[in-house]
């Protein structure tokens, strides 16, 4: 029997069901079978088992695991979201200029009524 700390997805028990389908796409058939065995032995949630069985069937029919790190925090992970943005200086956008109505050197132009 696989123990929780040996699962291919860290913190598997805390992952939301709606995000699980995208997370398991990074796993190969062996990793997915391990996870499916664990799910059946513990929570045995029908929706989760069905998602995993369908993905396993796809892998056996020739689908390939998607790129990505199964150990990376999911985008829908509330713990990762609370940690803040991973934006760096290299990936941030340009500085935002203040609107003209707040700049006394650039008075607002009257609207034409015609």
KOLTOR-577401 format. One record per residue: x, y, z of N, C-alpha, C, O in turn. Coordinates in steps of 0.2 Angstrom, whole numbers, padded with zeros to 4 digits, always signed. Each point is the difference from the previous one (the first is absolute). Example, Ala and Ser with C-alpha at 12.3 -4.5 7.8 and 13.67 -1.06 7.14 Angstrom:
+0066-0028+0039-0004+0006+0000+0004+0006+0000+0005-0001+0003
-0007+0006-0007+0004+0006+0001-0004+0005+0003+0003+0006+0001
//
This chain:
+0004-0006+0000-0004+0006+0000+0004+0006+0000+0005+0001+0004
-0006+0004-0008+0004+0006-0001-0002+0005+0006-0006+0001+0002
+0011+0002+0001-0001+0004+0005-0001+0007-0002+0002+0002-0006
-0005+0003+0009-0001+0007-0002+0006+0003-0002+0000+0004-0005
+0005-0004+0009+0007+0003-0002+0003-0003-0006+0005+0003-0002
-0007-0008-0001+0003-0003-0006-0005+0001-0006+0002-0003-0006
-0007+0007+0006-0004+0001-0005+0003+0005-0005+0004+0004+0002
-0005-0005-0009+0003+0004-0005-0002+0008+0000+0003+0004-0003
-0009-0003+0006-0002+0007+0001+0000+0002+0007-0003-0003+0005
+0007+0008-0003+0001+0002+0007-0007+0003+0003-0003+0003-0004
+0002-0004+0010-0006+0002+0003-0007-0002-0004-0004+0004-0001
+0004-0010-0002-0005-0003-0004-0007+0001+0004-0005+0002-0003
+0005-0004+0009-0006+0000+0004-0003+0007+0001-0006+0001+0002
+0010+0005-0003-0003+0006+0000-0001+0004-0006-0002+0005+0000
+0003-0009-0006-0001+0003-0006-0008+0000-0002-0003-0005+0002
+0000+0011-0004-0007+0000-0002-0001-0005-0006+0004+0000-0004
-0010-0003+0004-0002-0004-0005+0000+0003-0007+0002-0003-0005
-0004+0009+0005-0001+0004-0007+0007+0001-0003+0001+0001-0006
+0004-0001+0010+0007+0001-0003+0004-0006-0001+0005+0000-0003
-0008-0006+0005+0004-0006+0000+0001-0002-0007+0005-0003-0002
-0010+0004-0002+0001-0003-0007+0006+0003-0004+0003-0003-0003
-0002+0010+0004+0006+0002-0003+0006-0002+0003+0006+0000-0003
-0006-0001+0010+0006-0002+0003+0002-0007-0002+0006-0002+0000
-0010-0003-0001+0001-0007-0001+0003+0000-0007+0003-0005-0002
-0004+0010-0003+0002-0001-0007+0008+0000+0000+0002-0001-0005
+0001+0004+0010+0007+0000+0000+0003-0007+0002+0006-0001-0001
-0010-0004+0003+0002-0006+0003+0001-0006-0006-0004+0001-0005
+0008-0005+0006+0000-0006-0005-0004-0005+0003-0003+0001+0005
+0002-0007-0009-0005-0005+0002+0002-0003+0007-0005-0001+0004
+0011+0000-0003+0002-0003+0007-0002+0005+0006-0002-0002+0005
+0004+0008-0006-0002+0005+0005-0007+0001+0001-0003+0000+0006
-0001+0000-0011-0007+0000+0000-0003-0006+0003-0005+0000+0004
+0007-0006-0005-0002-0006+0003+0001+0000+0007-0004-0002+0004
+0010+0005-0002+0001+0000+0008-0005+0005+0003-0002-0002+0005
+0001+0007-0008-0005+0005+0003-0007-0003+0000-0004+0001+0005
+0002-0005-0010-0006-0003-0001-0001-0005+0006-0005-0001+0003
+0010-0003-0002+0000-0005+0005-0001+0003+0007-0004-0002+0004
+0008+0008-0003-0001+0004+0006-0007+0002+0001-0003+0000+0006
+0000+0003-0011-0006+0003+0000-0006-0005+0002-0004+0001+0004
+0005-0007-0007-0005-0006+0001+0001-0002+0007-0005-0002+0003
+0011+0002+0000+0001-0003+0007-0002+0005+0005-0001-0002+0006
+0000+0009-0008-0001+0005+0005-0007+0003+0000-0005-0003+0002
+0005+0008-0006-0007+0004-0001-0005-0004-0005-0006+0000+0001
+0009-0003-0006-0004-0003-0005-0006+0004-0003-0005-0002+0000
+0007+0008-0002-0005+0005-0002-0001-0002-0008+0004+0000-0004
-0011-0001+0003-0002-0002-0007+0003+0004-0005+0002-0002-0005
-0003+0009+0006+0002+0005-0005+0007-0001-0001+0002+0001-0006
+0002-0001+0011+0008+0000-0001+0002-0007-0003+0004+0000-0005
-0007-0005+0007+0002-0007-0003-0002+0000-0007+0004-0002-0005
-0010+0005+0003-0002+0000-0007+0005+0005-0004+0002-0002-0006
+0000+0007+0008+0005+0005-0003+0006-0004-0001+0003+0000-0006
+0000-0004+0011+0006-0003-0001+0000-0006-0005+0004-0001-0003
-0010-0003+0004-0001-0005-0005+0000+0002-0007+0003-0003-0004
-0006+0008+0003-0001+0003-0007+0007+0002-0003+0002-0001-0005
+0002+0005+0010+0007+0002-0002+0004-0006-0001+0004+0000-0005
-0004-0005+0009+0004-0006-0001-0002-0004-0006+0005-0002-0004
-0011+0002+0002-0002-0003-0006+0003+0004-0006+0002-0003-0005
-0002+0009+0005+0003+0004-0005+0007-0001-0001+0003+0000-0005
+0001-0001+0011+0007-0001+0000+0001-0007-0003+0005-0001-0004
-0009-0004+0005+0001-0006-0003-0001+0000-0007+0002-0005-0004
-0006+0009+0002-0002+0001-0008+0005+0004-0003-0001+0002-0006
+0006+0001+0009+0005+0004-0003+0001+0007+0002+0005+0003-0003
-0009-0001+0007+0001+0007+0002+0006+0001+0004+0003-0005+0003
+0000+0011-0003+0007+0001+0003-0002+0005+0006-0004+0004+0000
+0008-0005+0006+0000+0005+0005+0001+0007-0002+0005+0001-0005
-0008+0004+0007+0001+0006-0002+0007+0003+0004+0002-0003+0005
+0000+0008-0008+0006+0003+0003-0002+0003+0007-0006+0001+0002
+0011+0000+0002-0001+0003+0007+0003-0004+0005+0001-0006-0001
-0001+0009+0007+0003-0004+0006-0006-0002+0004-0004+0005+0003
+0002-0011-0002-0005-0002+0005+0001+0003+0007-0005+0000+0004
+0011+0001-0002+0001+0003+0007-0001+0007+0000+0000+0003+0006
-0001+0001-0011-0001+0007+0000-0006+0001+0003-0005-0003-0001
+0004+0009+0004-0007+0002+0003-0005+0001-0006+0002+0003-0005
-0008-0005+0006-0005+0001-0005-0002+0008+0000+0000+0003+0005
-0002-0001-0010-0003+0007-0001-0006+0001+0005-0001+0005+0002
-0003-0010-0001-0006+0000+0004+0002-0002+0007-0005-0001+0004
+0011+0001-0002+0002-0002+0007+0000+0006+0004+0003+0005-0001
-0008-0005+0007-0001+0006+0004+0007+0001+0004+0001+0006+0001
+0003-0010+0000+0006+0001+0004+0005+0004-0004+0003+0005+0002
-0003-0007-0009+0005+0003-0004-0003+0007-0002+0004+0005-0001
-0010-0004+0000-0003+0006-0001+0001+0005+0006+0001+0006-0001
-0001-0008+0007+0001+0004+0006+0007+0002+0000+0002+0005+0003
+0003-0008-0006+0007+0001+0000+0001+0007-0004+0006+0002+0001
-0010-0001-0005+0001+0006-0004+0002-0001-0008+0001-0006-0001
+0000+0011-0002+0001-0001-0007+0008-0002-0001+0004+0002+0004
-0003-0005-0010+0007-0002-0001+0003+0005-0006+0004-0002-0003
-0007+0007+0003+0002+0005-0005+0007+0003+0002+0001+0002+0005
+0003-0002-0010+0007+0003+0001+0001+0006-0004-0005+0002-0004
+0010+0002+0005+0001+0006-0004+0001-0002-0007-0002+0004-0004
+0004-0010+0002+0001-0002-0007-0007-0001-0003-0001+0000-0006
-0004-0002+0010-0006-0002-0003-0006+0005+0002-0006-0001-0003
+0008+0006+0006-0006+0005+0001-0001+0005-0006+0005+0000-0004
-0010+0003+0004-0002+0004-0005+0003+0007+0001+0003+0001+0005
-0004+0003-0010+0002+0007+0000-0003+0004+0006-0005-0002+0002
+0008+0007+0000-0003+0004+0006-0006+0004-0003+0000+0001-0006
-0005+0000+0010-0006+0003-0002+0000+0007+0002+0002+0002+0005
-0004+0002-0010+0000+0007+0001-0006+0002+0003-0006-0003-0001
+0006+0008+0005-0006+0003+0004-0004+0003-0006+0002+0003-0005
-0009-0003+0006-0005+0003-0004+0001+0007-0001+0003+0003+0005
-0004+0001-0010+0001+0007-0001-0004+0004+0005+0003+0005+0001
-0008-0007+0001-0004+0004+0004+0003+0001+0007-0002+0004+0004
+0007-0008-0002+0003+0001+0006+0007+0004-0001+0003+0001+0005
-0001+0001-0011+0006+0003-0001-0002+0008-0001-0003+0002-0005
+0005+0002+0010-0001+0007-0001+0003+0004-0006-0002+0005-0003
+0007-0009+0000+0004+0003-0006-0004-0002-0006+0002+0003-0006
-0007-0007+0006-0004-0002-0006-0007+0001+0001-0004-0005+0002
+0001+0011-0002-0007+0001+0002-0004-0004-0005+0001-0001-0006
-0007+0000+0008-0005-0004-0004-0003+0005-0005+0000+0006+0001
-0001-0009-0007-0003+0004-0005-0007+0000+0000-0003-0005+0002
+0000+0011-0003-0008+0000+0000-0003-0004-0006+0003+0000-0005
-0008-0003+0007-0004-0004-0006-0003+0005-0004-0003+0005+0002
+0003-0007-0009-0004+0004-0004-0007-0002+0000-0002-0006+0001
-0003+0011-0002-0007-0002+0001-0003+0000-0007-0006+0001+0000
+0010-0001-0005-0003+0001-0007+0000-0006-0004-0003+0000-0005
//
